[in-house]
Amino acid sequence: MTHTKLFSELSLRDVTLKNRIVASPMWQYKGDNGHPTDWHLMNLGRLADGGAGLVFQEGTIVSPSGRGTVGDIGIWDDAMIPEYARIVSLIRENGAVPGIQLMHAGRKGRMISAADGGGPLTAEHGVEGWEDWEVVAPSALAHPGYPLPRELARSEILSLVDDWIAAARRAAAAGYDVLEIHAAHGYLIHEFMSSASNIRTDDYGGSFDNRIRFLTEIVEGIRSVWPASKPIFIRISVVDGVGWEIEDSVELVKRVAPLGVDLIDCSSGGMTGAVLTASTYGYQVHLAEAVRRETGVPTSAVGLIAHAQQAENILQSGAADLVFLARELIYNPNWPIDAAQKLGDDNGFSVANRRAGYFLNRRASVMPHFLPSTFPSPDDV
Ligand SMILES: Cc1cc2nc3c(=O)[nH]c(=O)nc-3n(C[C@H](O)[C@H](O)[C@H](O)COP(=O)(O)O)c2cc1C
């Protein structure tokens, strides 16, 4: 038995994660007019029970104009706080730290989810009130294949900053322990950051300082309402394929970390082309490594992290402090329980809940070779 890095604790401010495995935020397209449903309770609950140290709720929308699809969930109303408090309790009772990702889809809004056919929402889809759903962005430039957005007035930008802060206040009231600001993947904050989507001539466009102003105001505002004892993460596209490079991300991180940001979740892309098409294991790990090395700020790696030893190697190499998994946890929400077995970690089946762990240990004792990684030989069956 060994003590692995994957199953070692990490403390950020006063929050301690029992291991380094994070359930990455994943839109479920199962909200009801912005409200979470039993689906969200079940899905986040099973991810917690599967053993991840930190379970993120999907990109949760800060104001109605920021919805990407009709099934998105939001946190724009105080009446939603008790609904999220229930999810928070369930995640915590099942052994994980509850996290929430906040987002606004910007010009990538008013869409049909890819699994439902993709493309912009139209009258044909029969969604009541769809024509009143206005898509907004820093500039009236469409993302290819998406609706043409309306340019935000300066006063609207200020009120959107307030929406982010109010959403963070609600998230704190609901009890989440980690808050992640989604500033990646071509959504609203990223649209401000990139000169490919932001051609404004006021103090929110043009220079680097101006393009990151929306984000820095959001970070400052959120830090003032989010408990000092709890960490804030930011997800960025470290490179976006349309001009934003690692050097820009390094400069950005040096600017936002002193405002009270604890970890940078290093993703990429989303400004052009299809997403989630990379087919190389750990295709974004080098981005987490570069940001961590150049800034000294903790990072997380995400993207085709599929194998236990691969995840362990990423942490051992010093490229990142956490590993985020998305599609692998759809495939197997119990991936962390399985990973502890495959690595021979001394946590063993205690990664599972106490009752499940008891029976998994019984199962292992009657069938010593019956580990997930070993196929029985003809002699065994
Ligand atoms: C169904 C699905 C929904 C997703 N929703 C979000 C989201 O709400 N916020 C976000 O930042 N990324 C989202 N992503 C991206 C994942 O968090 C992750 O970065 C990406 O899938 C790469 O990790 P993987 O190779 O482990 O899937 C989503 C991915 C999937 C598959």
PDBQT file of the ligand as one rigid body, heavy atoms in Angstrom, charges set to zero:
ROOT
HETATM    1  C1  LIG A 401     -21.617  17.590 -20.525  1.00  0.00    +0.000 C 
HETATM    2  C2  LIG A 401     -20.553  18.622 -20.305  1.00  0.00    +0.000 A 
HETATM    3  C3  LIG A 401     -20.908  19.867 -19.760  1.00  0.00    +0.000 A 
HETATM    4  C4  LIG A 401     -19.918  20.814 -19.498  1.00  0.00    +0.000 A 
HETATM    5  N1  LIG A 401     -20.266  21.995 -18.880  1.00  0.00    +0.000 NA
HETATM    6  C5  LIG A 401     -19.297  22.845 -18.458  1.00  0.00    +0.000 A 
HETATM    7  C6  LIG A 401     -19.609  23.943 -17.618  1.00  0.00    +0.000 A 
HETATM    8  O1  LIG A 401     -20.749  24.153 -17.170  1.00  0.00    +0.000 OA
HETATM    9  N2  LIG A 401     -18.593  24.779 -17.277  1.00  0.00    +0.000 N 
HETATM   10  C7  LIG A 401     -17.301  24.571 -17.703  1.00  0.00    +0.000 A 
HETATM   11  O2  LIG A 401     -16.411  25.354 -17.374  1.00  0.00    +0.000 OA
HETATM   12  N3  LIG A 401     -16.991  23.508 -18.464  1.00  0.00    +0.000 NA
HETATM   13  C8  LIG A 401     -17.938  22.627 -18.824  1.00  0.00    +0.000 A 
HETATM   14  N4  LIG A 401     -17.597  21.499 -19.514  1.00  0.00    +0.000 N 
HETATM   15  C9  LIG A 401     -16.166  21.224 -19.756  1.00  0.00    +0.000 C 
HETATM   16  C10 LIG A 401     -15.606  20.312 -18.659  1.00  0.00    +0.000 C 
HETATM   17  O3  LIG A 401     -15.692  20.910 -17.383  1.00  0.00    +0.000 OA
HETATM   18  C11 LIG A 401     -14.133  19.929 -18.945  1.00  0.00    +0.000 C 
HETATM   19  O4  LIG A 401     -13.355  21.099 -18.895  1.00  0.00    +0.000 OA
HETATM   20  C12 LIG A 401     -13.980  19.274 -20.319  1.00  0.00    +0.000 C 
HETATM   21  O5  LIG A 401     -15.025  18.348 -20.574  1.00  0.00    +0.000 OA
HETATM   22  C13 LIG A 401     -12.634  18.526 -20.429  1.00  0.00    +0.000 C 
HETATM   23  O6  LIG A 401     -12.526  17.548 -19.434  1.00  0.00    +0.000 OA
HETATM   24  P1  LIG A 401     -12.798  15.967 -19.762  1.00  0.00    +0.000 P 
HETATM   25  O7  LIG A 401     -11.850  15.581 -20.871  1.00  0.00    +0.000 OA
HETATM   26  O8  LIG A 401     -12.504  15.266 -18.467  1.00  0.00    +0.000 OA
HETATM   27  O9  LIG A 401     -14.213  15.822 -20.211  1.00  0.00    +0.000 OA
HETATM   28  C14 LIG A 401     -18.561  20.545 -19.819  1.00  0.00    +0.000 A 
HETATM   29  C15 LIG A 401     -18.230  19.312 -20.384  1.00  0.00    +0.000 A 
HETATM   30  C16 LIG A 401     -19.197  18.341 -20.608  1.00  0.00    +0.000 A 
HETATM   31  C17 LIG A 401     -18.786  17.008 -21.172  1.00  0.00    +0.000 C 
ENDROOT
TORSDOF 0
